Amino acid sequence: MKGKDVYFNGVALDAADRGRGPYVWRFTVLQRVLHGVLVVAFFVLAFTGLPLRFSCIAWAPKLMRLWGGARSAGLIHRWAGGAVLAVFAAYLVQGAVALARARDRRRLLWGPDGIVLQGRDFREFWQMLRWSLGRGPKPQFGRYSYREKFNLLMVFLGLGVVAITGLLLWFPEFFGRWLPGVAFNLATIIHSYNVMLLAALIVAYHFFDVHLRPGKFPLDGVMFTGRATYGYMKEEHPLVAAAIGDPAAQAPSPTAVVDRVAPPTPRWMGVVSAGLGLLFLVLGLLLVGLGLWDALC
């Protein structure tokens, strides 16, 4: 395994490469593509939208020139907004298809593999808190922990608000037939400040939980490569690892089938994954820094 992973001081740079055993598929190709498009579109939206909204700040003209001027920045911003809407729609369609094909829809939503926050997640949060204080055992997470579910809910609701207000500002003539003028003033305020809040939450919570917390630092590239070691799965999602069984007795699947044994991550993919992960971390910290600059001025 060591010959294919990216190492730093003897430790795999990607947390998903740490741990013994073969690799296991964690995410499908479609999930990784949608996540990648969403990440890129989010950063493009933020770095084109902030200088348009806060043009009086010292860094705004420099960033605007980087995009080729206000007109180009506005056009790029709208294209990125369209990409977010497309990803948003793809997630909804994917969920609808999964519900339509599910034999047990209640289990799909509320079962151990469900992505919806439920009662057991609040119990696991309390157990995790007790474990952190040395007062109890660590909770056994299934496919998604309460942290991952909260991450998804936060991004889903936040981007939903950004999308709705963005559409109002994108097509004011169309929506102006039914809505009063004050609705567009409110949309402008909510749209810009919600992006700043969402960026702060993503960097402060999502980045820390996924990449920067102990055991994960400096990054976790499982969403980039789609796979993680069996040891990683036993640590992060022990119930899923138990359901997989003995991975050594299974033949690797060359295609990304969730919970199937996977071939090792190609070195080029590990290098690209590490590079993109670190780049997005730097961009996220920069985005929060620019937002704080505006808020404190």
C-alpha angles and dihedrals in degrees: 000000000000094000093062103039129082110248135193119190090343094307124105108254090216113064089212089065093056119096137050131280132049124308122272127206109248103168135026125237091254092053091050094047093049091048092049094049090047093051094048093044092049094054092045090051092049097046094044096040101047096059090046092052100037101035093152094067117101096241096047099081092049092050091045091054089052089062093047098258138311095296094053092043091052092050093048089047091055093047090052089048089053089052091053091050090050092051090046090052092045091055091050092049091046090052093047092050091048090051092048093051097041117110090204110031093178091056091047091057103029104021127102091276095046121123095210119101110251142165095281090058092060090048090050090050089055091046090050090051091051091047090051088056093046093249102117148359122295113262118252108238125207126206093315127024123215088259093058092046091051089048091054093045092049094050094041094052094039095050090043090059091045091050096049095046091042091055090052090053093042095053106026094152092056098045092038088075090073107017129070121241093254089066090067093048089053091045090054092052096042094044097053099040094042089057090052091048092046091049091051092049093047093050097038097043113014097040093045095046096045102033116008107043120101111285092026103056127154097014148331111218099182091117090053098048097027093224142082136184119270088243090057090051091050089053099042103027108017095166091057091046090052091051091051091059122195106358092190089067093055129083115237116256113226090204122066104260112161115250093009121121110265133204116254118281111268111245093239090055091049091051093047091045093051092045094050093044093053091044092054091048091054092046091050093052090046091051092052090046092054091047092052090048089057095044094050096045 
